[in-house]
Amino acid sequence: MGNKLKKLEYKLAPYAIHNLMTIMIGAMAIVFIANFAVSAINPDVSLLGWLTFDRSAVMAGQVWRLFTFIFLPPDTNIIFIIFALYLYWLMGSTLEREWGALQFNFFYLAGIIGALISGIITGYATNDFLNLSIFLAFALYYPNFQLYIFFFIPIKMKWLAWLDFILILIEFILGGWGVRLAIVFSLINVILFFWRDLVSECKRIGMNIKYKWNRWRKL
């Protein structure tokens, strides 16, 4: 998928949106601040409630919900959101520099379209898994990149990615079909761009398990 897009980069590059992650993070920050201001004026009013995806509301004419849900901030806690938005910006901007603006645009757009398809089918759509796709793509590309948990505990991206994968798997098993489809469709961009890497990693893990099993049987 990525190689095909690189061939189109030269022709379509003028139409690509540059610094896309900066734009998205800026929009999320604006929504967070606006929601905080609205809630301070009237605690009974939530701006976020008007921006979330709601299929019945869309059918009733609130078509903006088809797009505004992608701008929802990942949390309402100011400390967490500063860290989360910075992390998403760092990872998204790094991927854009590595791939080029056009390829990163396609990656992000595929995630948005997947989330919308899920929402239209099930009535449930969220940008949580869309944001997660940025994290997983970065972890697949830079598995040994280190983050510092609580600013002093180093941990590599690949271990955080495995932790997220386990949590996603649990949510997939325990969640309803709306959640399951949201996970699959919102992460379709990761599958499209990294399916070879994912297949290779699964084969490697399978061979490693088989090797350890054979050693255990010989003991």
N, C-alpha and C positions, 0 to 999 in steps of 0.2 A: 504493500500500500504506500509506504513512505517513498520508495524508489520511483513509483509512478508519479507521485505528486512533485517530486524533485524535477522531473522532466517538464512539468507544466509551470514550474516556478518562474522561468524566464518570461513566458508569455503572459501569465496571470499576475505576476508580482505587483504591477501597478495598482491592481484592484484589491490587494490584500490589506487587511487592517493591521497596522503596526502597533506594537505595544498594547495588544489586546488585553493582556492580563492586568496591566496598569489601569485600563479603562474599566474593566470589570470590578477590580478591587476598589477603585474610586467610587463606582456606583454603589457598591455594597456599603461603603463607609458613609456615603450620603444618605442612604436609606436608613442606616442605623441611627445617625444623628437626627434625621427628620422624625423617625419613630420615637426617639427619646424626647424630642421637643413636643410632639403631639401628645404623648402620654403625660408629660409634665403639665400641660395645659388642661387636658381632660383625661384622667386615668381610665375612664370607661371606653376610650377610643383607641384602637390599635391600627396604625398604618399598615403593619405587616399583614393584618387580616384582609386588607383590601388588595394586597399584592400576591398572595398565595394562589396556587393553582386550584381552581374549583370548577369542575366540568359543568355542573348545573348552573353556576353563575355565568360561565362563558356562554352557555346555550341561551341564557336570559339576556345576553347582550354585553356582558362585561368582558369584551374580547381582549382587553389589555392583560388579563391574567395569563394568557397564552405566552407572554413574554416576561412579565414583571417578576415571576417567581424565580427566574435565574439571578435576579439582583438581590435576593434576600440574604442578609448577613448570616454567617454560620452559627451565631449565638447572640444572646442579648447581654451577656456579661462583658463589660468593657475591657477587663484585663485579658480574658480569653480571646476576644475578637481582635485585639491589637496583635497578639501573637499569631492567631490563625490567618488573618489577612496578610500579615507580613510573610508568613511561610508560603501561602498560596502565590503571592506576588513573586517571591524568590524562585519558586519552582517553575511557575508558568513562564516567567521572563527568561529563565535559563533554557527551558525547552524551546522557546521561540528563537533564541540566539543560536541554538544548536541546529534546529530544523529549518529555520527560515519562517517568516511571517505567514506565508501561504499555507504551509504544511500544518503549522500550529492552528491557524484558522479552521482548517478542515477537521482537525482533531477535536477542537472545542465545539464546532458546529455539529459534528456527528453525535457528541454527547447530548447537546441540546435537543436535537431531533429525536434521539432515543428517549429522552425524558418526556418529550411531548407525545410520542407514540404511546408510551406507557400511560400517560395521563388521559389520553383520548379513549384508550381501551378500558382502563380500570377506574378512571376518575381520580387517581392518585398520582401526583407528580411532585418531585422535589429536586432541588439542586444539590442536595447533600452528596449523592453518589456522583454527580457531575464534578463537584469539587474534589471528591475522592479520586476520580480518574486522573486528575492532574498529579496527585500524590503518587498513585501507583505507576504512572508513566515515568515520573522522575525517579522513583525507586528502581524501576527496571533499567533505566538508562544510567543511573549513578548509584548502584547498590551499596557502594562503600562510602558514600557521602555521610558524614557524621553530623548528628544534631546533639545538642546538649540539653538533656532533660533537667529541669530545675536549674539550668545554667551551669551545671558542673558534672552531670552524669553523661558521658559520651555513649551514644548508641548509633549503630549504622542503619541506614535507610532500609536495607533489605530485611532487617529484623522487625522494624516497625511495619513494613509492608506485609510480612507474614502474620503479624498480630492483627492487622486490619483484615487480612484475608480470612482469618479464623472468625473474627467478629462478624464479617459479612456473611460467612457460611452459616453461622448460628442464626443471624437475622433472617437469612433466606429460608432456613429450615423452620423456624418458629413463626415467621411472619405470614401474613395472608398473601393471596395471589397478587394483590396490588403492589405489595412491597417486593415480592419476587420479580415481577415484571419490571418494576422500577429499577431494581438492581441490575438485571440483565440488560435492559435497553440503555440505561444511563452509562453502563460500562462497555457498551458496544464499540466505542472508540478505542478503548484499550485492546479489545479483542482484534479489531481490524488492523491496528498498527503494530501489535506485538504478538500476533498469534504464533509466529515461528519461534519466538523466544519462549513463549509460554509452553508450547509443545516440547521444546528442547529441555526446559526446566523440569517438566513433568516426567519426561523420559529419564533424566538424570536422577531425580528423586526415586523413581521406580527401580532403577538399577541399583541405587545405593541401598534401598530397603531389601531388595533381593539378595544382594551381596551379604548384608548383615544377617539376614535370615539363614542363608546357607552356612555362614560361619557358626551361628548359634546352634544349628542342627548337628554340626560336626563335634561340638563340645561334649 
